[in-house]
Amino acid sequence: MLKQRRTKRYIHALAVLVICFLLVASPAYAEASNTGWDAALTSIDQLHDSLTSLELANKQDKQSIQALRKQNNEKLKEINAKIKLIDKVKLDKLKAEADQSQNKYAPLLAEYTDLGKKLTEARKRKDRKSVLLYDLKRNRIKDAANAARQEIKLKKDALTAAKKQAAAKAKIVKDALLPVQMLKKQITAENKKITDFNRNINEVNKRYKAAVKQGDAVDAAAYLKLIVDSTNQVHALQMKTLEWERNIRSLLQAAENKLPRQ
């Protein structure tokens, strides 16, 4: 009997200890859980403010980039049009003179050429009378034909020389534009990176919204931080792009200054 009483007392004491442990431990666990949730909520609040600020900055940067890019594209188009107009008046005049000279002497030169063919054929036939006749006619206009050819050659040579001069002037401007094309390629590459980041932001944003819907502040904070980090990367890339567009503007101005004064 005494032994049974001692066993009951031991079990009772053990139960009390377990209950005390649970009463002490449970609030600590709940408190830790609440502390983590509250910390995540505070983090979300801060991250949300950062994201709002970044999104506004990115929107403004994007507008600045688009406006500057439009101006640069219009200026580039204008410069390319002016390149085509280099010495155009002079070239058109020389071409018109060369064409006029060619047309003016075309009948004479055609006659001279035709007489030469007929003379050759008559010699092959050993037709001395025809040879004499064609030789006389051909020699009669020979000096005029040579003078006509010389005049046409001079006109064409002048046109060719003027074209080379215009091409050399155009090359100076085109060479100044080469860095613009290089920067445009870099901007295209950066735009692809921005597109990739935005695609990633959209995917993470879906998970963020799902976490918010489930009341999971910890996961929501983690996803929101990823969004903020990616948005910050977009901001850095857009700042770089904006700087490159400004560089393009300076390069275009320098190239325009190299255009010859008409």
C-alpha positions as CSV (number, residue, x, y, z in Angstrom):
1,M,0.0,0.0,0.0
2,L,2.8,2.4,0.9
3,K,4.5,1.6,-2.3
4,Q,1.4,2.4,-4.4
5,R,1.0,5.8,-2.6
6,R,4.6,6.7,-3.4
7,T,4.1,5.8,-7.1
8,K,1.0,8.0,-7.4
9,R,2.8,10.9,-5.8
10,Y,5.7,10.5,-8.3
11,I,3.3,10.5,-11.3
12,H,1.4,13.5,-9.9
13,A,4.6,15.5,-9.5
14,L,5.8,14.6,-13.0
15,A,2.5,15.8,-14.5
16,V,2.8,19.1,-12.7
17,L,6.3,19.6,-14.0
18,V,5.1,18.9,-17.6
19,I,2.2,21.3,-17.3
20,C,4.5,24.0,-15.9
21,F,6.9,23.5,-18.8
22,L,4.1,23.8,-21.3
23,L,2.8,27.0,-19.6
24,V,6.2,28.5,-19.7
25,A,7.3,27.3,-23.1
26,S,4.2,28.0,-25.2
27,P,4.0,31.8,-24.6
28,A,7.7,32.0,-25.5
29,Y,7.1,30.2,-28.8
30,A,4.1,32.3,-29.6
31,E,6.0,35.4,-28.7
32,A,8.9,34.4,-31.1
33,S,6.4,33.7,-33.9
34,N,4.7,37.1,-33.4
35,T,8.1,38.8,-33.2
36,G,9.1,37.3,-36.6
37,W,5.7,38.3,-38.1
38,D,5.9,41.8,-36.8
39,A,9.5,42.2,-38.0
40,A,8.4,41.1,-41.5
41,L,5.5,43.5,-41.4
42,T,7.9,46.4,-40.5
43,S,10.2,45.3,-43.3
44,I,7.3,45.2,-45.8
45,D,6.4,48.8,-44.8
46,Q,10.0,50.0,-45.5
47,L,10.4,48.0,-48.7
48,H,7.0,49.3,-50.0
49,D,8.2,52.9,-49.5
50,S,11.5,52.1,-51.3
51,L,9.6,50.4,-54.2
52,T,7.3,53.4,-54.6
53,S,10.2,55.7,-54.7
54,L,12.1,53.6,-57.2
55,E,9.1,53.1,-59.5
56,L,8.5,56.9,-59.6
57,A,12.2,57.5,-60.4
58,N,12.1,54.8,-63.1
59,K,9.0,56.2,-64.6
60,Q,10.7,59.7,-64.8
61,D,13.9,58.2,-66.1
62,K,12.0,56.3,-68.8
63,Q,10.2,59.5,-69.9
64,S,13.5,61.4,-70.1
65,I,15.1,58.6,-72.1
66,Q,12.3,58.4,-74.5
67,A,12.2,62.2,-75.1
68,L,16.0,62.4,-75.5
69,R,16.0,59.4,-77.8
70,K,13.3,60.9,-80.0
71,Q,15.4,64.1,-80.3
72,N,18.5,62.1,-81.1
73,N,16.8,60.0,-83.7
74,E,15.4,63.1,-85.4
75,K,18.8,64.8,-85.3
76,L,20.5,61.7,-86.7
77,K,18.0,61.6,-89.5
78,E,18.6,65.3,-90.2
79,I,22.3,64.9,-90.3
80,N,22.1,61.9,-92.7
81,A,19.8,63.9,-95.0
82,K,22.4,66.8,-95.0
83,I,25.2,64.3,-95.8
84,K,23.3,63.4,-99.0
85,L,23.1,67.1,-99.9
86,I,26.9,67.7,-99.6
87,D,27.9,69.6,-102.8
88,K,24.6,68.5,-104.4
89,V,24.1,71.7,-106.3
90,K,27.7,71.6,-107.7
91,L,27.4,67.9,-108.6
92,D,24.0,68.4,-110.3
93,K,25.4,71.2,-112.3
94,L,28.5,69.2,-113.4
95,K,26.4,66.2,-114.2
96,A,24.0,68.3,-116.3
97,E,27.0,69.8,-118.2
98,A,28.5,66.3,-118.8
99,D,25.1,65.0,-120.0
100,Q,24.6,68.0,-122.2
101,S,28.0,67.6,-123.8
102,Q,27.4,63.9,-124.3
103,N,24.1,64.5,-126.0
104,K,25.4,67.4,-128.0
105,Y,28.1,65.4,-129.7
106,A,26.4,62.0,-129.8
107,P,25.4,62.3,-133.5
108,L,28.9,63.4,-134.5
109,L,30.6,60.6,-132.6
110,A,28.1,58.1,-133.8
111,E,28.8,59.2,-137.4
112,Y,32.6,59.0,-136.8
113,T,32.3,55.5,-135.3
114,D,30.0,54.3,-138.1
115,L,32.4,55.6,-140.8
116,G,35.3,53.8,-139.0
117,K,33.4,50.5,-139.2
118,K,32.5,51.0,-142.8
119,L,36.1,51.8,-143.6
120,T,37.3,48.6,-141.9
121,E,34.8,46.5,-143.8
122,A,35.7,48.2,-147.2
123,R,39.4,47.4,-146.5
124,K,38.5,43.8,-145.8
125,R,36.6,43.7,-149.1
126,K,39.6,45.4,-150.8
127,D,37.1,48.0,-152.1
128,R,39.6,50.8,-152.8
129,K,36.9,53.2,-154.0
130,S,34.8,52.8,-150.8
131,V,38.0,52.9,-148.7
132,L,38.9,56.3,-150.2
133,L,35.4,57.6,-149.8
134,Y,35.0,56.6,-146.2
135,D,38.5,57.7,-145.3
136,L,37.8,61.2,-146.7
137,K,34.5,61.5,-144.8
138,R,36.1,60.2,-141.6
139,N,39.1,62.5,-141.8
140,R,36.9,65.4,-142.5
141,I,35.3,65.2,-139.1
142,K,38.2,63.6,-137.2
143,D,39.4,66.8,-135.5
144,A,35.8,67.7,-134.5
145,A,35.2,64.2,-133.1
146,N,38.5,64.3,-131.1
147,A,37.6,67.7,-129.8
148,A,34.2,66.4,-128.8
149,R,35.6,63.4,-127.0
150,Q,38.1,65.6,-125.2
151,E,35.4,68.0,-124.1
152,I,33.2,65.1,-122.9
153,K,36.1,63.6,-121.0
154,L,36.9,66.9,-119.3
155,K,33.3,67.2,-118.2
156,K,33.2,63.7,-116.9
157,D,36.5,64.0,-115.1
158,A,35.3,67.2,-113.4
159,L,32.2,65.3,-112.2
160,T,34.3,62.4,-111.0
161,A,36.6,64.7,-109.1
162,A,33.7,66.6,-107.5
163,K,32.1,63.3,-106.4
164,K,35.4,62.2,-104.7
165,Q,35.6,65.5,-102.9
166,A,32.0,65.2,-101.8
167,A,32.5,61.7,-100.6
168,A,35.6,62.7,-98.6
169,K,33.6,65.5,-96.9
170,A,30.8,63.0,-96.2
171,K,33.2,60.5,-94.8
172,I,34.4,63.0,-92.2
173,V,30.8,63.3,-90.9
174,K,30.1,59.6,-91.2
175,D,33.2,58.7,-89.2
176,A,32.1,61.1,-86.5
177,L,28.8,59.2,-86.3
178,L,30.3,55.7,-85.9
179,P,30.4,56.0,-82.1
180,V,26.7,56.7,-82.1
181,Q,26.0,53.4,-83.7
182,M,28.2,51.6,-81.1
183,L,26.3,53.3,-78.3
184,K,23.0,52.4,-79.8
185,K,24.0,48.7,-79.8
186,Q,24.9,49.0,-76.2
187,I,21.6,50.6,-75.4
188,T,19.8,47.8,-77.2
189,A,21.7,45.3,-75.0
190,E,20.8,47.2,-71.9
191,N,17.1,47.3,-72.9
192,K,17.1,43.5,-73.2
193,K,18.4,43.3,-69.6
194,I,15.7,45.7,-68.5
195,T,13.1,43.6,-70.2
196,D,14.4,40.5,-68.4
197,F,14.4,42.2,-65.0
198,N,10.8,43.4,-65.6
199,R,9.7,39.9,-66.6
200,N,11.3,38.6,-63.4
201,I,9.6,41.3,-61.3
202,N,6.2,40.3,-62.7
203,E,6.8,36.7,-61.8
204,V,7.9,37.4,-58.3
205,N,5.0,39.9,-57.9
206,K,2.6,37.0,-58.4
207,R,4.2,35.1,-55.5
208,Y,4.2,38.2,-53.4
209,K,0.5,38.7,-53.9
210,A,-0.2,35.1,-53.1
211,A,1.8,35.4,-49.8
212,V,-0.1,38.5,-48.9
213,K,-3.4,36.7,-49.6
214,Q,-2.3,33.9,-47.3
215,G,-1.3,36.4,-44.6
216,D,2.3,35.1,-44.7
217,A,4.2,38.3,-43.9
218,V,7.6,36.6,-43.8
219,D,7.3,35.2,-47.4
220,A,5.7,38.5,-48.5
221,A,8.7,40.4,-47.2
222,A,11.2,38.1,-48.9
223,Y,9.4,38.4,-52.2
224,L,9.0,42.2,-51.9
225,K,12.8,42.5,-51.3
226,L,13.4,40.6,-54.5
227,I,11.1,43.0,-56.3
228,V,12.9,46.0,-54.8
229,D,16.3,44.6,-55.7
230,S,15.3,44.0,-59.3
231,T,13.6,47.4,-59.6
232,N,16.8,48.9,-58.3
233,Q,18.8,47.1,-61.0
234,V,16.4,48.5,-63.6
235,H,17.0,52.0,-62.2
236,A,20.8,51.5,-62.5
237,L,20.4,50.3,-66.1
238,Q,18.1,53.2,-67.0
239,M,20.5,55.7,-65.5
240,K,23.3,54.2,-67.7
241,T,21.0,54.3,-70.7
242,L,20.2,58.0,-70.0
243,E,23.8,58.8,-69.8
244,W,24.5,57.1,-73.1
245,E,21.7,59.0,-74.8
246,R,23.3,62.2,-73.5
247,N,26.6,61.1,-75.0
248,I,24.8,60.4,-78.3
249,R,23.4,64.0,-78.2
250,S,27.0,65.4,-77.8
251,L,28.3,63.1,-80.6
252,L,25.6,64.2,-83.0
253,Q,26.3,67.9,-82.2
254,A,30.0,67.3,-83.0
255,A,29.2,65.4,-86.2
256,E,26.8,68.2,-87.3
257,N,29.6,70.8,-86.8
258,K,31.7,68.8,-89.3
259,L,29.2,69.3,-92.1
260,P,30.6,71.6,-94.7
261,R,29.0,75.0,-94.9
262,Q,26.8,75.2,-98.1
